[in-house]
Amino acid sequence: MDRVMGIILAYSDRAAMRELTKVRTLASLPVAGKYRIIDFLLSGFVNSGIYDISVITNNNYHSLMDHLESGKNWDLMRKTGGLRLLTPLSRADYFTGEYKGTLDALNRNLYSIKKSDAEYIILSGSSIVCNLDYGEVMEEHIKSKADLTALYTRSLNGGKTVPRGVGVLKTNKDGRIYDLYINEDDVKLQDVNWCLEIFIMKKSLLETLVADAVSVGMTDFYMDVVKRLAATLNMKGIEVTEQFFEISDVKGYMRANMNFLNEEYRRKAFKRPVFTKIKDSVPTLYREGCYVSNSLISDGCKIEGTVINSILSRGVRVEQGAFVTDSIIMQNTDIKQGANVRYVISDKNVIIREGREVTGHEKYTVLIEKSTIV
């Protein structure tokens, strides 16, 4: 799809991720051990033949820049198009370090968008884990002659509770969008059009919408453009039936990761390739006497103790007599002999000392901040 440009808003103003996004963007959070949220978004574009991609980020983007580099791991190191990482300080005529909202983010980077030869734009948020095939939805968008198409699902988070802050589309029997609202409560509803924050439109229309909205002080694309102009523009909704997981709080992050322990979901999630930054790590070492059950263990780990229902990133060490259960352990964490870890998300480079017990609950996960010694 040479005529299509992908734009990823690689941040989320409504993310309540506590310490997890203290030093990184939402898009660069680890998922399923060795992947990041943005890997699924980028892979969806690349698998669909879209090689012109801009990633707009707001703050704490050092980790994201380190992960993406030149984009070569996604075959995005190209003379034409390729990967562009856009920050609030990309232009000398802007001196503030953060965007006021999604419209401000798009407006500040319109110069980059206008330089693209693409005819269509796919605008995506970064709070939903998905690896979509955009070929069919692009065809349906063009065929419908809609001004703007929004993708939605009726089974977000596997039909389980969806946290407040997620958009809901209202459509008529012809699929035309006549309203959008943000749910204000944690709800468990399946027969609702949960907005995936993925919008398709012509590039020229996006440029006009952004310029017009910003000129009158509007800041939010979803509320100040989609909702406000639903009665004016021909906006259509397309239902996508794959399973999606929304991440805007710690509970959602835990749920999205743990779902990868389900073999059926893993098969669906990886039915199309998911690319990530390549690291030349040694294979995981399983010492005699260790026990591992229903877990994802990344390269470079050393397992001497017990790991159950958990996800371990690269370079994690679980020493003899240590127990890790129902937890997410990020890169280069060292769990010492006799430690007991349950319902915990441990950030990178953490040391949990001998005999320590760190226990959360199914309804409340304990977070251990990066580079902490417990």
N, C-alpha and C positions, 0 to 999 in steps of 0.2 A: 504494500500500500504506500506507493511513493508520494501520494498527495496528502498524506495524513501526518500530523505532528502530535506527539504526546506531551502533555504538560502535567507534571506531578507536583502538587502542593505538599512538600515533604515536611509538614508540621501540622499540628492541630491545636488550636487555641483552647479547646475544651478538654484536653487530655489531663486527667487527674492521676498521673502515674507516680506521684510521690518522688522518691529518690531516683527512680529509674530514668527519668528524663532530666535530671539535674545537670548532667554533663553531656547529654546526647539528644538528638532529635527523636521524635517518635518513630520516624521511618527507619532509623538505624538500629532499633531494638532487635536483639537476637530472637529468632523463631526457629523451633525444631532443631536446636543445637548449633548448626553451622551456617544457618541462613539469617538474613535480616528481612524485615517487613518489605523494604524497598526492592529486594531481590525478586519477589513475586510480582510486584507491579512492573518492573523493568522487563522481566521475562515474558509477561503477558504481551507487552508491546512488541518485543523482538520476535517472539513466536508468531505474531500476526503480521510480520513483515514491516513493522514500523521502526525506522532507524533514525528518526529525527526527534529527539527527546530533550526537553528542558526540565530540570529539577529545581524548583524554587524553594529555598529554605529560609528560615527566619533567624534562629539563634542556635547556639550550641552545635554548630554544624561541623566541627573538626573531625569527629568520628565518622560522619557521613562522607566527608571529603576523602579521608583516609581509606574508606571502604570502596568508594566508587573509582578513585584515581582517574584514569583517562577513559574508562568505560570499556577497556579491551576485553574484560571477562564476559561482557555481554555483546561482543562484536560491534561496539559502538565507537570505536576509534576510527573515524572516517574523515575523508576530505570534505564531503558534503553531508550536512546533517550531523549525525553523531550525538554525543552526550554533552550537555551544557549544564553546569551547576551554577545557579544564579542566587546571589545573596543580597541582603539589603544594602550592602556597601559596593555593589557592582558598578555604580555610577558615581562620578565625582560631584554631580550637582545635587545629590541627596546625602545628608549628613546624619540623619537619624539611624540608629542601629536596628530598629525593628519595624515591621510592617504594622499598619493600623488594622488591617484585615485582609481578606482574600482579594478584594478589588484593588486595594493599595498595592498588594504584591504583584498582581497582574499589570497594573498601570506602570509601576516602576520598571517593569521588564518588557514593556510593549515594544521597545526598540529591537530587542532580540527576537520577539515573536514576529514582528513585521519583516525581519530579514529572511525568514523561512520561505521557501517556495511552496509550502503545503497549501492546499485549498481548504482542508478540514482540520479541526482541532478536537482531540479527545482530552478533556480536562479531568484529572483524577485527584482525589484526596489521598491520604496515606494512613487512615485509621482502620481500613478493612483489608484483611488478608485475602487476596484473590489472584488467580493466574488465568485471566480470561482470554478467550479467542475472540478478537474484535472483528473478525472478517464478516460474520453473519450480522452482527448489530450495525456495522457500517453499511452493509447492503440494505438493511431494513430502514435505516435512517434516510439514506438517499432515495429509496423507493417511496417512502412516505411523504417526501418533500416537506418535512417538518423543519421549522427554524432551529429548534433545539430538541435533542432527545436526551432523556435521563434514564439511566438504568436503575432497576429496583429489584428486590427479592421479597418473597413472602415468608421466608424461613431463615431469618438472620439468627446467628448463634444456635443453629440447630433447633429453633423453636423455643429455646430457653429464654430467660429474662434478658431483655435489651435495656441497657442503661439510658438514663435521661440524656438528652443532647443529640439524639439521632433523628435525622429528618424523615418525615413521612409524606409521601406524595398522594394527592387525591386526584383520581382520574375518572373520566366518564366511560361509558360502554365502548366508545371508539378509541380509547386509550389516550385521549387528550388530557393533559394536566391542567387542572383549573385551580389548584392550590397546593401549597407546601407549608407544613408546620413542623415545629420541633417538639418532640414529646418531652414532657416535663417530669415524668415519673418513671421509675424502673417498672417495666411492664412485661408480661408474658403473652404475646399475641402473635399468631401465625398468619391470620388473614388481614395483614396490613402491608401496604406498599412501602417497605423500608428503603429509603434512598441510599444507594451505594456511593454517592458523591462522585459519580462518573457521568460526565455530560459531553455530548457530541454536537458540534455546530460548525458552521463555516468560519474560517479565520477572520474574514472581513466582518462578520457579525460580532464576534468576540471583541474585536478592536473597537467597534462602534459602541457596544454595550458598556464596556469598561470606561471609555472616554466620557460617555454621557453620564454614567452613574457617579464617577469621581468628580465631575464638574459641579455636582450639587451636594458634595460632601458625603456620599454613600460609601460604605466600607465593606459590606458583606455580599459576596456573589450570590449565595443561596437565598437570602432573605430580600436583599435589595434589587436583585435581578430576577431570579426564578420566580419567587413568590409575587413580587410586585408586578411583573409583566406577564403573569400566567394568562390573564384575560386578553392580553394584547397580541402576544406572539403565539404562533402555532407550535406549542410544546407537546411532545409525545413521550409516553413512558414505555419502556421495553422491559418485560419481566425476564430475569435471568434465573434459571432454576438450579444452578449449582449451589453448593453450601458455602456460606461466607461467615467469617467471624470478625466482629467489630471490636477494636481495641481502643478504648479511651479511658480505661481505669485499670487498676491492678487486677481486679477480679476477671475482667475481660481478657487481659493479657495471659493470666494463668490458664483460663479456659481454652483460649486459642492454641496455646502450646500443648496442653495436655491432650487435646483432640488428635494431635499427631501420633499419639500412642495407639490410636485405633487404626487397625490395618486397612479397613475399608476406606476411611477418610484419607489415609496416606496415599492409597492407590489413586484416588480421585484427584488429590492435590498435586500429584506428580505425574499425572497422565500426559502432561506437556512438560518439557524440560524446565527446570528452575535453575538458573545460573547464579553463581555467587563468586566472590573473590577467591581465587585459588591460593591455598597455602600448602606448602610442601611439608606435611606433618608425617611423623612415623605412625604406624598402626597402633591401635590401643593394645596395651599389655594387660592381660588378665592373669593375675597371680593365682597359684594353687590355693584353694580354700575360699576364694571369693564367691559371691552369689549375686547374679543379676537377673532380674525378672521384669518383663514388660517395660523396657526402658530404651531410650535412644542415647547411644554413647558415641561421641564424635572422635575424630582422630587424635592421637597424641595423649590420650588419657592413660592413667595407671590405676587399675582397680584391684585392691587387695581386700576390701571389706564387702559390704552388702549394699546393693542399689536396687530399689523397687519402685516402679511407677514414676520414674524420674527422667529428666532430660539433662544431659551433661554436654557442655560445649568443649572445645578443644583444650587439651592440656590440664584437665582436672585430675587431681589425685585423691583417691579415697583409700586411706590407710587401713591396715588390718584392725578389725574390731569396730570400725566406724560403720554407721548406718545412715543411708540417705533414702528417704521415702517421700513420695508425693511432692517432689521439689524440682526447681529449675536451678541448675548450678552453671554459672557462666565461666568464661575462659580463665584458665590458670588459677583456679581456686584450689586450695589445699585443705582437705578435711582430715585432721589428724586422728591418731589412734584413739578408739573408744568414743569418739564424738557421735552424737545422735542428732540428726537433722531431719525435720518433718514439717511439711507445709511451709517451705522456705523458698524465697527467690534470692539467691546470692549473686551479687554483681561480680565483675571481674576482679582478679588479683586479691581475693579474700583469703584469710587464714582463719580457720576454726580450730582452736587449740585442743589439746588432748582432754578427753573426758567431758567436753562442753556439751550441753544439751540446748538446742535451739528449736523450739516447737511452736508452730502456729496452729491454725485450725482450718478446716475445710472452708469456713466462711470468712476467715481473716488470715491472709498470708503474711508472714513475717518477711520484711525486706532487710537485706544486709547491704549497706552502701559499699561502693567500689573502694578497694584497697583498705578495707577494714580488718582489724585483728579482733576476733571474738574470744 
